[in-house]
Amino acid sequence: MAAPPTGLPLAEHEPWLPDLCRLPRLVVMLSMAELIVIVLALAPDGTRWDLGRFVSSSAFALWLALAISVLLCVSRKWLSRLPPGVGGFIATATAAAIAAAVAGVTHTIDTVTSIGLVPGGVSFLRFVLGTAAIAILAVGVVLRYLYINDSWKAQVRANARAEVEALQARIKPHFLFNSMNTIAGLVRSDPEVAERTVLDLSDLFRAALGASKSDSSLAEEVELAERYLAIEQLRLRERLRVVWRKREPLPWKMPLPRLILQPLVENAVLHGISPLPGGGEIEIELTQLSDHLLLRIRNPSPAPAEARAGSRHAQHSIVQRLRYAYGPTARMTSGWERGYYLCELHVPTGVEAQSR
């Protein structure tokens, strides 16, 4: 396997050699082995293939692929301690050695028993070296493909983490200053509300600091948004009105990337309600549809040219993290029409998020 491309780094703490212990990776190896048998069977070389030969060749190739996969799985951590070029060479050389040994044993058994495991007229050396060469090509292609795939996923994961960190940096300053000013005004007039607001603020920033480290749930995301809105209602008072429409039953324990709902609600307040002299009402709707969860945030808003320039970053971050977690079926739609801004999140249910 060639050295890794510089533009697609794997995380330093992770082994660079693809993990063949996982069932999907093992299926790739076995599929490659079977594909080689099919190509050989279809090759116009004048050799006749019957069902028996195809079955015996498939069994030989699949068993060999399984043996190589198990050995590379067991030696993965050790090989990953070596430079990728050296480790990749040893991995393919090991596969060739296993293939040569198994081919040698198979040819010897077939010579003694004459059961037709090896095509007639194929010498011991040709069978052994040919099998080893095919193993090198197959293992090299599979490992390279899986390595590139792992590197791409690592890059996507790094980008998603960077988006979260950028989102954290954007949330902290402006909201913290407004909240502290609100708390300072409440300390003497209503100390109980001031204390509750401090606790809400603490929970919000704890979630922001841990956004890239763990998943959340629908229930936690809704609670976080409610705490944020409670703080903003103290600041904006009657200018901010909130209507929740939670259409039960809802998958409250459904895992979600952290800080999915709160930034959208924050956009509705900052870019929709705050610029309007009379404020307005934010409508937040949660609905479980047949195959996905629908989150809708609707609020009055100035025209997009006046209000939405600063909201795109949060929306882009959320889309990136949802697509990383759920794939292309997760999507966001948003738009301004007749004085209102509507944002909808479609999050698939019944699927596991991709491992981070």
PyMOL commands that set and color helices and strands:
alter all, ss='L'
color gray80, all
select helices_A, chain A and resi 23-42+51-74+76-80+84-113+124-189+191-209+218-239+262-273+304-307+312-326
alter helices_A, ss='H'
color red, helices_A
select strands_A, chain A and resi 215-217+240-247+255-257+280-288+292-300+331-337+340-348
alter strands_A, ss='S'
color yellow, strands_A
deselect
rebuild
show_as cartoon
